[in-house]
Amino acid sequence: MVLHRISTAALVTAFGLFGACSAYAQSPGAFKIPGYIKAKPDAMVKAYGAEIAEQVFSGRFTPMRRAKILSTIGEAQGVPCAKNPKVALFNISPFRARKDAIIWVENYAVGCKPAVGRNLLAVFKGGKLQLLEMVRGRTLTDPVLQRDLRRSLGPAVRAKAPKDCKRIRVVDSAVV
């Protein structure tokens, strides 16, 4: 049995395509942003400067982002999703936790039926990007709160699951 609550359909409807999108939108900072990125660069510019923000908001990381998001969709049991769903990166938030790395959180809306949210922690260090999946869902919480949520989410879901349920997988969540 899969337990989940989803209501991100409006987000996906409002956002564009991900993946083979060659259309770029011009940002206020004069750098090109791929069409699937709907987030605004202001917070990244303020936290890390225009040069770093331009890299984060460029198409440079699109293949890696796409692979990571699609890998999480394949695991979304109970949520039918097309092979190449519509995806929007609707929020990018800097997270200054370490001096030796540039870190930010990426929040995605994915056009499955019903729609799902995905959250990634991006760690850029030594010229390499690592994308780590965080709590699935619509939450816009920071990594510390997501870590705490992840620790308590499993036991909370198990407590609500039928006693004969042997396998539980949380496919979406919302922190409101």
Beta strands, then each sheet from edge to edge (+ up, - down):
strand 1: 24-26
strand 2: 32-34
strand 3: 87-94
strand 4: 102-110
strand 5: 116-125
strand 6: 128-133
sheet 1: 1+ 2-
sheet 2: 3+ 4- 5+ 6-
end
